[in-house]
């Protein structure tokens, strides 16, 4: 019952009581309290306690109605905060929202521990939340989305993944990412560096001065050996990169197999002879492979003749088979 209705009903009730009493006793009586004295009709004195009770009960109703109003307002505010926090959590943000109502305090703590799963259905969600879910799912599926309006932290995993996705469709975005990379300490920097290697010149790549890895060296070699790519590297830089990532026997052998299409025979021999003299056994197979490929058999025999019995066993086997009229696939044999 509302306060207005309650007041109206009690007013009618008091009037009925007063009239009823007045109908059989229309006299007056005096109330004396210390020096205070008041004379009023008996009917009024009968109704007076009811009036005090009504005032008290109305005060009680006003207090709890106001308390209920504050609770509902807090509940509405918490609902709005929780919805906003939910969207932020879906987008990968850490949420520390404070709530006033007990139910949302518990729900808020649970929300902090939750992670969004793009594989789950989202059609049952409220429209605003469903839109945020669609953005998160799109990024998880490798698409680039404009996240600026969400004002997410730079360290947010979704922001990082979105930047990686952007590199796939906009490789030159790598230049912006690498401005903040002192070294390749995270996945975004590594992906940006990979993207840079895909389009930049060798001199542009060298400006970043990141330590060469086998993976990035292979990527640059692919471009260097591509006849349709203008990418160019000097031989000294190739030697330096091999040195930096501690290239092994297989790396030198792979280089010899690939780079022979790029260099003249004299340049090819000069390169691998230099590598053999500086690196020794680790580059020996590559050097002998180059000599064999150029049919410099006498030079190979000379090297093998002056070697220890346990050295260059595969090449000694290759020459033995060759001398006896048996040919083998040298490239496959050396990779065994």
BALOBA-1460 file (C-alpha; in Angstrom, 3 decimals):
// residues 336
<rec num="1" residu="x" x="0.000" y="0.000" z="0.000"/>
<rec num="2" residu="x" x="1.334" y="3.432" z="-0.938"/>
<rec num="3" residu="x" x="1.866" y="6.152" z="1.645"/>
<rec num="4" residu="x" x="-0.821" y="8.393" z="0.133"/>
<rec num="5" residu="x" x="-3.419" y="5.623" z="0.216"/>
<rec num="6" residu="x" x="-2.382" y="4.624" z="3.715"/>
<rec num="7" residu="x" x="-2.718" y="8.242" z="4.930"/>
<rec num="8" residu="x" x="-6.144" y="8.592" z="3.313"/>
<rec num="9" residu="x" x="-7.435" y="5.341" z="4.804"/>
<rec num="10" residu="x" x="-6.155" y="6.182" z="8.298"/>
<rec num="11" residu="x" x="-7.636" y="9.685" z="8.037"/>
<rec num="12" residu="x" x="-11.035" y="8.175" z="7.215"/>
<rec num="13" residu="x" x="-10.570" y="5.683" z="10.068"/>
<rec num="14" residu="x" x="-9.746" y="8.446" z="12.582"/>
<rec num="15" residu="x" x="-12.703" y="10.536" z="11.397"/>
<rec num="16" residu="x" x="-15.029" y="7.546" z="11.781"/>
<rec num="17" residu="x" x="-13.737" y="6.837" z="15.306"/>
<rec num="18" residu="x" x="-14.044" y="10.501" z="16.244"/>
<rec num="19" residu="x" x="-17.611" y="10.781" z="14.942"/>
<rec num="20" residu="x" x="-18.591" y="7.548" z="16.605"/>
<rec num="21" residu="x" x="-17.312" y="8.712" z="19.997"/>
<rec num="22" residu="x" x="-18.816" y="12.164" z="19.539"/>
<rec num="23" residu="x" x="-22.192" y="10.602" z="18.768"/>
<rec num="24" residu="x" x="-22.606" y="9.349" z="22.329"/>
<rec num="25" residu="x" x="-20.297" y="11.736" z="24.185"/>
<rec num="26" residu="x" x="-20.047" y="15.260" z="22.871"/>
<rec num="27" residu="x" x="-18.474" y="16.657" z="26.032"/>
<rec num="28" residu="x" x="-14.955" y="17.910" z="26.630"/>
<rec num="29" residu="x" x="-12.227" y="16.981" z="29.079"/>
<rec num="30" residu="x" x="-9.136" y="18.774" z="30.319"/>
<rec num="31" residu="x" x="-5.634" y="17.385" z="30.242"/>
<rec num="32" residu="x" x="-3.323" y="18.850" z="32.874"/>
<rec num="33" residu="x" x="0.376" y="18.122" z="32.855"/>
<rec num="34" residu="x" x="2.509" y="20.142" z="35.265"/>
<rec num="35" residu="x" x="1.630" y="23.751" z="34.442"/>
<rec num="36" residu="x" x="0.217" y="22.806" z="31.061"/>
<rec num="37" residu="x" x="-3.552" y="22.526" z="30.687"/>
<rec num="38" residu="x" x="-5.665" y="21.859" z="27.572"/>
<rec num="39" residu="x" x="-9.398" y="21.293" z="27.180"/>
<rec num="40" residu="x" x="-10.581" y="19.442" z="24.074"/>
<rec num="41" residu="x" x="-13.544" y="17.228" z="23.110"/>
<rec num="42" residu="x" x="-13.434" y="13.665" z="24.363"/>
<rec num="43" residu="x" x="-13.573" y="12.416" z="20.753"/>
<rec num="44" residu="x" x="-10.347" y="14.255" z="19.968"/>
<rec num="45" residu="x" x="-8.535" y="12.728" z="22.944"/>
<rec num="46" residu="x" x="-9.653" y="9.278" z="21.768"/>
<rec num="47" residu="x" x="-8.360" y="9.905" z="18.254"/>
<rec num="48" residu="x" x="-5.079" y="11.534" z="19.382"/>
<rec num="49" residu="x" x="-3.166" y="8.258" z="20.141"/>
<rec num="50" residu="x" x="-4.239" y="6.931" z="16.752"/>
<rec num="51" residu="x" x="-2.855" y="10.117" z="15.175"/>
<rec num="52" residu="x" x="0.519" y="9.583" z="16.893"/>
<rec num="53" residu="x" x="0.515" y="5.948" z="15.709"/>
<rec num="54" residu="x" x="-0.283" y="7.056" z="12.159"/>
<rec num="55" residu="x" x="2.520" y="9.658" z="12.177"/>
<rec num="56" residu="x" x="4.950" y="7.033" z="13.473"/>
<rec num="57" residu="x" x="3.881" y="4.431" z="10.936"/>
<rec num="58" residu="x" x="4.073" y="6.974" z="8.098"/>
<rec num="59" residu="x" x="7.587" y="7.878" z="9.254"/>
<rec num="60" residu="x" x="8.415" y="4.167" z="9.239"/>
<rec num="61" residu="x" x="7.037" y="3.787" z="5.717"/>
<rec num="62" residu="x" x="8.885" y="6.870" z="4.486"/>
<rec num="63" residu="x" x="12.169" y="5.610" z="5.953"/>
<rec num="64" residu="x" x="11.928" y="2.133" z="4.407"/>
<rec num="65" residu="x" x="10.574" y="3.435" z="1.111"/>
<rec num="66" residu="x" x="13.548" y="5.793" z="0.932"/>
<rec num="67" residu="x" x="15.872" y="2.941" z="1.861"/>
<rec num="68" residu="x" x="14.293" y="0.784" z="-0.855"/>
<rec num="69" residu="x" x="14.679" y="3.668" z="-3.317"/>
<rec num="70" residu="x" x="18.395" y="3.941" z="-2.522"/>
<rec num="71" residu="x" x="18.821" y="0.180" z="-2.895"/>
<rec num="72" residu="x" x="17.045" y="0.089" z="-6.245"/>
<rec num="73" residu="x" x="19.104" y="3.040" z="-7.450"/>
<rec num="74" residu="x" x="22.313" y="1.294" z="-6.310"/>
<rec num="75" residu="x" x="21.102" y="-1.918" z="-7.964"/>
<rec num="76" residu="x" x="20.500" y="-0.097" z="-11.248"/>
<rec num="77" residu="x" x="23.909" y="1.587" z="-11.043"/>
<rec num="78" residu="x" x="25.620" y="-1.728" z="-10.234"/>
<rec num="79" residu="x" x="23.817" y="-3.359" z="-13.161"/>
<rec num="80" residu="x" x="25.179" y="-0.679" z="-15.511"/>
<rec num="81" residu="x" x="28.673" y="-0.988" z="-14.023"/>
<rec num="82" residu="x" x="28.571" y="-4.773" z="-14.298"/>
<rec num="83" residu="x" x="27.500" y="-4.623" z="-17.933"/>
<rec num="84" residu="x" x="30.364" y="-2.238" z="-18.696"/>
<rec num="85" residu="x" x="32.799" y="-4.420" z="-16.739"/>
<rec num="86" residu="x" x="31.551" y="-7.477" z="-18.640"/>
<rec num="87" residu="x" x="32.292" y="-5.784" z="-21.967"/>
<rec num="88" residu="x" x="35.763" y="-4.816" z="-20.753"/>
<rec num="89" residu="x" x="36.427" y="-8.366" z="-19.548"/>
<rec num="90" residu="x" x="35.334" y="-9.788" z="-22.887"/>
<rec num="91" residu="x" x="37.809" y="-7.396" z="-24.518"/>
<rec num="92" residu="x" x="40.589" y="-8.725" z="-22.290"/>
<rec num="93" residu="x" x="40.821" y="-5.872" z="-19.789"/>
<rec num="94" residu="x" x="41.434" y="-6.439" z="-16.087"/>
<rec num="95" residu="x" x="38.356" y="-5.202" z="-14.178"/>
<rec num="96" residu="x" x="38.433" y="-3.819" z="-10.625"/>
<rec num="97" residu="x" x="34.962" y="-2.256" z="-10.495"/>
<rec num="98" residu="x" x="33.504" y="-1.633" z="-7.019"/>
<rec num="99" residu="x" x="29.844" y="-2.433" z="-6.345"/>
<rec num="100" residu="x" x="27.463" y="-1.415" z="-3.552"/>
<rec num="101" residu="x" x="25.033" y="-4.340" z="-3.568"/>
<rec num="102" residu="x" x="26.024" y="-7.749" z="-2.231"/>
<rec num="103" residu="x" x="24.907" y="-9.738" z="-5.269"/>
<rec num="104" residu="x" x="26.991" y="-7.671" z="-7.663"/>
<rec num="105" residu="x" x="29.967" y="-7.681" z="-5.279"/>
<rec num="106" residu="x" x="30.077" y="-11.467" z="-5.587"/>
<rec num="107" residu="x" x="29.410" y="-11.409" z="-9.348"/>
<rec num="108" residu="x" x="32.176" y="-8.802" z="-9.776"/>
<rec num="109" residu="x" x="34.725" y="-11.035" z="-8.019"/>
<rec num="110" residu="x" x="33.717" y="-13.982" z="-10.199"/>
<rec num="111" residu="x" x="33.989" y="-11.816" z="-13.328"/>
<rec num="112" residu="x" x="37.616" y="-10.945" z="-12.471"/>
<rec num="113" residu="x" x="38.529" y="-14.646" z="-12.668"/>
<rec num="114" residu="x" x="36.755" y="-15.338" z="-15.958"/>
<rec num="115" residu="x" x="38.157" y="-15.458" z="-19.486"/>
<rec num="116" residu="x" x="36.189" y="-15.012" z="-22.698"/>
<rec num="117" residu="x" x="35.899" y="-18.101" z="-24.897"/>
<rec num="118" residu="x" x="35.303" y="-17.179" z="-28.565"/>
<rec num="119" residu="x" x="33.896" y="-20.657" z="-29.235"/>
<rec num="120" residu="x" x="30.855" y="-20.166" z="-26.980"/>
<rec num="121" residu="x" x="27.504" y="-18.934" z="-28.404"/>
<rec num="122" residu="x" x="26.701" y="-15.261" z="-27.780"/>
<rec num="123" residu="x" x="23.297" y="-14.840" z="-29.453"/>
<rec num="124" residu="x" x="21.473" y="-14.846" z="-26.097"/>
<rec num="125" residu="x" x="23.349" y="-11.779" z="-24.823"/>
<rec num="126" residu="x" x="22.114" y="-8.192" z="-24.656"/>
<rec num="127" residu="x" x="22.789" y="-6.287" z="-27.877"/>
<rec num="128" residu="x" x="25.675" y="-4.080" z="-26.632"/>
<rec num="129" residu="x" x="27.458" y="-7.026" z="-25.040"/>
<rec num="130" residu="x" x="26.841" y="-9.179" z="-28.127"/>
<rec num="131" residu="x" x="28.514" y="-6.525" z="-30.310"/>
<rec num="132" residu="x" x="31.607" y="-6.551" z="-28.086"/>
<rec num="133" residu="x" x="31.644" y="-10.362" z="-28.228"/>
<rec num="134" residu="x" x="31.517" y="-10.194" z="-32.025"/>
<rec num="135" residu="x" x="34.570" y="-7.905" z="-32.039"/>
<rec num="136" residu="x" x="36.504" y="-10.218" z="-29.684"/>
<rec num="137" residu="x" x="35.577" y="-13.273" z="-31.791"/>
<rec num="138" residu="x" x="36.628" y="-11.493" z="-34.969"/>
<rec num="139" residu="x" x="40.051" y="-10.637" z="-33.529"/>
<rec num="140" residu="x" x="40.461" y="-14.199" z="-32.236"/>
<rec num="141" residu="x" x="39.742" y="-15.445" z="-35.769"/>
<rec num="142" residu="x" x="42.617" y="-13.385" z="-37.166"/>
<rec num="143" residu="x" x="40.768" y="-10.294" z="-38.379"/>
<rec num="144" residu="x" x="41.805" y="-6.705" z="-37.753"/>
<rec num="145" residu="x" x="39.265" y="-4.523" z="-35.926"/>
<rec num="146" residu="x" x="39.272" y="-0.847" z="-34.953"/>
<rec num="147" residu="x" x="39.532" y="-0.946" z="-31.144"/>
<rec num="148" residu="x" x="40.285" y="2.738" z="-30.527"/>
<rec num="149" residu="x" x="36.803" y="3.555" z="-29.207"/>
<rec num="150" residu="x" x="37.194" y="0.956" z="-26.432"/>
<rec num="151" residu="x" x="40.318" y="2.665" z="-25.025"/>
<rec num="152" residu="x" x="42.041" y="-0.597" z="-24.121"/>
<rec num="153" residu="x" x="45.465" y="-0.860" z="-22.485"/>
<rec num="154" residu="x" x="48.453" y="-1.364" z="-24.788"/>
<rec num="155" residu="x" x="49.377" y="-4.519" z="-22.878"/>
<rec num="156" residu="x" x="45.902" y="-5.991" z="-23.395"/>
<rec num="157" residu="x" x="46.248" y="-9.426" z="-25.095"/>
<rec num="158" residu="x" x="43.401" y="-8.574" z="-27.470"/>
<rec num="159" residu="x" x="45.128" y="-5.342" z="-28.513"/>
<rec num="160" residu="x" x="48.377" y="-7.231" z="-29.121"/>
<rec num="161" residu="x" x="46.586" y="-9.926" z="-31.163"/>
<rec num="162" residu="x" x="44.743" y="-7.233" z="-33.113"/>
<rec num="163" residu="x" x="48.063" y="-5.551" z="-33.923"/>
<rec num="164" residu="x" x="49.459" y="-8.886" z="-35.105"/>
<rec num="165" residu="x" x="46.369" y="-9.300" z="-37.286"/>
<rec num="166" residu="x" x="46.916" y="-5.812" z="-38.692"/>
<rec num="167" residu="x" x="50.462" y="-6.719" z="-39.710"/>
<rec num="168" residu="x" x="49.034" y="-9.443" z="-41.958"/>
<rec num="169" residu="x" x="46.904" y="-6.991" z="-43.935"/>
<rec num="170" residu="x" x="49.089" y="-3.916" z="-43.506"/>
<rec num="171" residu="x" x="52.763" y="-5.000" z="-43.316"/>
<rec num="172" residu="x" x="54.059" y="-1.416" z="-43.188"/>
<rec num="173" residu="x" x="52.371" y="-1.077" z="-39.788"/>
<rec num="174" residu="x" x="55.539" y="-2.895" z="-38.622"/>
<rec num="175" residu="x" x="57.407" y="0.427" z="-38.818"/>
<rec num="176" residu="x" x="55.097" y="1.899" z="-36.175"/>
<rec num="177" residu="x" x="55.325" y="-1.160" z="-33.916"/>
<rec num="178" residu="x" x="59.107" y="-1.368" z="-34.086"/>
<rec num="179" residu="x" x="59.472" y="2.213" z="-32.848"/>
<rec num="180" residu="x" x="58.675" y="0.844" z="-29.379"/>
<rec num="181" residu="x" x="60.772" y="-2.329" z="-29.650"/>
<rec num="182" residu="x" x="64.262" y="-2.112" z="-28.185"/>
<rec num="183" residu="x" x="64.665" y="-5.826" z="-28.743"/>
<rec num="184" residu="x" x="62.536" y="-8.731" z="-29.903"/>
<rec num="185" residu="x" x="61.266" y="-9.416" z="-26.388"/>
<rec num="186" residu="x" x="57.627" y="-10.212" z="-27.221"/>
<rec num="187" residu="x" x="55.498" y="-11.802" z="-29.909"/>
<rec num="188" residu="x" x="54.281" y="-8.499" z="-31.369"/>
<rec num="189" residu="x" x="57.835" y="-7.231" z="-31.889"/>
<rec num="190" residu="x" x="58.865" y="-10.527" z="-33.459"/>
<rec num="191" residu="x" x="55.859" y="-10.507" z="-35.773"/>
<rec num="192" residu="x" x="56.533" y="-6.885" z="-36.716"/>
<rec num="193" residu="x" x="60.169" y="-7.705" z="-37.477"/>
<rec num="194" residu="x" x="59.071" y="-10.654" z="-39.618"/>
<rec num="195" residu="x" x="56.687" y="-8.356" z="-41.489"/>
<rec num="196" residu="x" x="59.486" y="-5.817" z="-41.965"/>
<rec num="197" residu="x" x="61.730" y="-8.493" z="-43.462"/>
<rec num="198" residu="x" x="58.961" y="-9.222" z="-45.946"/>
<rec num="199" residu="x" x="58.984" y="-5.776" z="-47.590"/>
<rec num="200" residu="x" x="61.942" y="-3.637" z="-46.450"/>
<rec num="201" residu="x" x="65.344" y="-3.346" z="-48.068"/>
<rec num="202" residu="x" x="68.352" y="-4.919" z="-46.380"/>
<rec num="203" residu="x" x="69.682" y="-1.511" z="-45.335"/>
<rec num="204" residu="x" x="66.313" y="-0.647" z="-43.711"/>
<rec num="205" residu="x" x="66.335" y="-3.951" z="-41.830"/>
<rec num="206" residu="x" x="69.905" y="-3.378" z="-40.598"/>
<rec num="207" residu="x" x="68.887" y="-0.064" z="-38.978"/>
<rec num="208" residu="x" x="67.058" y="-1.943" z="-36.235"/>
<rec num="209" residu="x" x="70.202" y="-3.848" z="-35.290"/>
<rec num="210" residu="x" x="68.355" y="-6.859" z="-33.870"/>
<rec num="211" residu="x" x="70.556" y="-9.943" z="-33.383"/>
<rec num="212" residu="x" x="70.079" y="-12.215" z="-36.430"/>
<rec num="213" residu="x" x="68.409" y="-15.569" z="-35.873"/>
<rec num="214" residu="x" x="68.356" y="-18.600" z="-38.128"/>
<rec num="215" residu="x" x="64.654" y="-17.992" z="-38.778"/>
<rec num="216" residu="x" x="65.115" y="-14.376" z="-39.910"/>
<rec num="217" residu="x" x="68.240" y="-15.284" z="-41.907"/>
<rec num="218" residu="x" x="66.271" y="-17.921" z="-43.813"/>
<rec num="219" residu="x" x="63.519" y="-15.375" z="-44.528"/>
<rec num="220" residu="x" x="66.031" y="-12.875" z="-45.915"/>
<rec num="221" residu="x" x="67.717" y="-15.564" z="-47.982"/>
<rec num="222" residu="x" x="64.369" y="-16.458" z="-49.556"/>
<rec num="223" residu="x" x="63.986" y="-12.873" z="-50.728"/>
<rec num="224" residu="x" x="67.627" y="-12.614" z="-51.775"/>
<rec num="225" residu="x" x="67.305" y="-15.728" z="-53.961"/>
<rec num="226" residu="x" x="63.957" y="-14.679" z="-55.457"/>
<rec num="227" residu="x" x="64.634" y="-13.422" z="-58.975"/>
<rec num="228" residu="x" x="61.490" y="-11.267" z="-58.867"/>
<rec num="229" residu="x" x="62.503" y="-9.525" z="-55.626"/>
<rec num="230" residu="x" x="64.850" y="-6.536" z="-55.625"/>
<rec num="231" residu="x" x="66.113" y="-7.451" z="-52.169"/>
<rec num="232" residu="x" x="69.904" y="-7.528" z="-52.075"/>
<rec num="233" residu="x" x="72.513" y="-8.443" z="-49.450"/>
<rec num="234" residu="x" x="76.273" y="-8.175" z="-49.568"/>
<rec num="235" residu="x" x="78.347" y="-11.306" z="-48.971"/>
<rec num="236" residu="x" x="80.019" y="-9.828" z="-45.891"/>
<rec num="237" residu="x" x="76.618" y="-9.386" z="-44.224"/>
<rec num="238" residu="x" x="75.730" y="-12.998" z="-44.997"/>
<rec num="239" residu="x" x="78.976" y="-14.136" z="-43.378"/>
<rec num="240" residu="x" x="78.316" y="-11.963" z="-40.310"/>
<rec num="241" residu="x" x="74.807" y="-13.351" z="-39.843"/>
<rec num="242" residu="x" x="76.044" y="-16.924" z="-40.101"/>
<rec num="243" residu="x" x="78.588" y="-16.090" z="-37.422"/>
<rec num="244" residu="x" x="76.044" y="-14.406" z="-35.143"/>
<rec num="245" residu="x" x="73.587" y="-17.301" z="-34.932"/>
<rec num="246" residu="x" x="76.316" y="-19.962" z="-34.865"/>
<rec num="247" residu="x" x="75.402" y="-21.682" z="-38.120"/>
<rec num="248" residu="x" x="75.982" y="-25.428" z="-38.122"/>
<rec num="249" residu="x" x="77.090" y="-27.870" z="-40.838"/>
<rec num="250" residu="x" x="73.556" y="-28.186" z="-42.245"/>
<rec num="251" residu="x" x="73.184" y="-24.391" z="-42.447"/>
<rec num="252" residu="x" x="76.391" y="-23.984" z="-44.472"/>
<rec num="253" residu="x" x="75.450" y="-26.904" z="-46.717"/>
<rec num="254" residu="x" x="71.978" y="-25.428" z="-47.303"/>
<rec num="255" residu="x" x="73.533" y="-22.056" z="-48.116"/>
<rec num="256" residu="x" x="75.893" y="-23.645" z="-50.654"/>
<rec num="257" residu="x" x="72.998" y="-25.458" z="-52.322"/>
<rec num="258" residu="x" x="70.869" y="-22.306" z="-52.604"/>
<rec num="259" residu="x" x="73.289" y="-19.459" z="-53.241"/>
<rec num="260" residu="x" x="75.004" y="-21.097" z="-56.226"/>
<rec num="261" residu="x" x="72.261" y="-19.717" z="-58.487"/>
<rec num="262" residu="x" x="73.072" y="-16.185" z="-57.345"/>
<rec num="263" residu="x" x="76.881" y="-16.074" z="-57.538"/>
<rec num="264" residu="x" x="79.400" y="-16.624" z="-60.251"/>
<rec num="265" residu="x" x="81.565" y="-19.765" z="-59.898"/>
<rec num="266" residu="x" x="84.601" y="-17.726" z="-58.861"/>
<rec num="267" residu="x" x="82.621" y="-15.774" z="-56.247"/>
<rec num="268" residu="x" x="81.035" y="-18.991" z="-54.993"/>
<rec num="269" residu="x" x="84.391" y="-20.737" z="-54.567"/>
<rec num="270" residu="x" x="85.920" y="-17.670" z="-52.932"/>
<rec num="271" residu="x" x="83.074" y="-17.420" z="-50.407"/>
<rec num="272" residu="x" x="83.128" y="-21.045" z="-49.270"/>
<rec num="273" residu="x" x="86.897" y="-21.326" z="-49.316"/>
<rec num="274" residu="x" x="86.970" y="-18.354" z="-46.969"/>
<rec num="275" residu="x" x="84.310" y="-19.930" z="-44.756"/>
<rec num="276" residu="x" x="86.202" y="-23.233" z="-44.732"/>
<rec num="277" residu="x" x="89.456" y="-21.538" z="-43.761"/>
<rec num="278" residu="x" x="87.780" y="-19.553" z="-40.953"/>
<rec num="279" residu="x" x="85.214" y="-22.072" z="-39.641"/>
<rec num="280" residu="x" x="86.984" y="-25.340" z="-40.357"/>
<rec num="281" residu="x" x="85.071" y="-28.620" z="-40.264"/>
<rec num="282" residu="x" x="81.637" y="-26.998" z="-39.806"/>
<rec num="283" residu="x" x="81.876" y="-25.435" z="-43.292"/>
<rec num="284" residu="x" x="83.930" y="-28.221" z="-44.911"/>
<rec num="285" residu="x" x="81.025" y="-30.167" z="-46.440"/>
<rec num="286" residu="x" x="79.635" y="-26.974" z="-47.963"/>
<rec num="287" residu="x" x="83.022" y="-26.128" z="-49.527"/>
<rec num="288" residu="x" x="83.525" y="-29.636" z="-50.900"/>
<rec num="289" residu="x" x="79.951" y="-29.626" z="-52.212"/>
<rec num="290" residu="x" x="80.663" y="-26.412" z="-54.156"/>
<rec num="291" residu="x" x="83.837" y="-27.919" z="-55.611"/>
<rec num="292" residu="x" x="82.009" y="-31.109" z="-56.553"/>
<rec num="293" residu="x" x="79.127" y="-29.177" z="-58.117"/>
<rec num="294" residu="x" x="81.644" y="-27.234" z="-60.245"/>
<rec num="295" residu="x" x="83.392" y="-30.506" z="-61.103"/>
<rec num="296" residu="x" x="86.672" y="-29.474" z="-59.465"/>
<rec num="297" residu="x" x="87.393" y="-33.083" z="-58.596"/>
<rec num="298" residu="x" x="91.163" y="-32.700" z="-58.490"/>
<rec num="299" residu="x" x="90.863" y="-29.982" z="-55.871"/>
<rec num="300" residu="x" x="88.657" y="-32.270" z="-53.790"/>
<rec num="301" residu="x" x="91.151" y="-35.129" z="-54.102"/>
<rec num="302" residu="x" x="93.901" y="-32.825" z="-52.943"/>
<rec num="303" residu="x" x="91.942" y="-31.871" z="-49.810"/>
<rec num="304" residu="x" x="90.993" y="-35.458" z="-49.077"/>
<rec num="305" residu="x" x="94.523" y="-36.702" z="-49.590"/>
<rec num="306" residu="x" x="95.860" y="-34.407" z="-46.897"/>
<rec num="307" residu="x" x="93.064" y="-35.183" z="-44.431"/>
<rec num="308" residu="x" x="92.903" y="-37.637" z="-41.544"/>
<rec num="309" residu="x" x="91.254" y="-41.036" z="-42.252"/>
<rec num="310" residu="x" x="88.185" y="-40.169" z="-40.138"/>
<rec num="311" residu="x" x="87.622" y="-36.815" z="-41.890"/>
<rec num="312" residu="x" x="85.369" y="-36.240" z="-44.915"/>
<rec num="313" residu="x" x="84.136" y="-39.837" z="-44.913"/>
<rec num="314" residu="x" x="81.100" y="-39.038" z="-47.032"/>
<rec num="315" residu="x" x="83.112" y="-37.303" z="-49.733"/>
<rec num="316" residu="x" x="85.628" y="-40.118" z="-49.762"/>
<rec num="317" residu="x" x="82.695" y="-42.478" z="-50.288"/>
<rec num="318" residu="x" x="81.274" y="-40.263" z="-53.051"/>
<rec num="319" residu="x" x="84.584" y="-40.225" z="-54.935"/>
<rec num="320" residu="x" x="85.037" y="-43.962" z="-54.465"/>
<rec num="321" residu="x" x="81.624" y="-44.630" z="-55.987"/>
<rec num="322" residu="x" x="82.301" y="-42.134" z="-58.757"/>
<rec num="323" residu="x" x="85.587" y="-43.796" z="-59.618"/>
<rec num="324" residu="x" x="83.760" y="-47.106" z="-59.895"/>
<rec num="325" residu="x" x="81.071" y="-45.790" z="-62.202"/>
<rec num="326" residu="x" x="78.341" y="-45.369" z="-59.587"/>
<rec num="327" residu="x" x="76.489" y="-42.090" z="-59.304"/>
<rec num="328" residu="x" x="74.454" y="-41.031" z="-56.276"/>
<rec num="329" residu="x" x="72.356" y="-38.010" z="-55.378"/>
<rec num="330" residu="x" x="75.009" y="-36.035" z="-53.531"/>
<rec num="331" residu="x" x="72.572" y="-33.581" z="-51.960"/>
<rec num="332" residu="x" x="70.446" y="-36.309" z="-50.389"/>
<rec num="333" residu="x" x="73.539" y="-38.285" z="-49.371"/>
<rec num="334" residu="x" x="75.101" y="-35.305" z="-47.571"/>
<rec num="335" residu="x" x="71.880" y="-34.678" z="-45.641"/>
<rec num="336" residu="x" x="71.864" y="-38.183" z="-44.167"/>
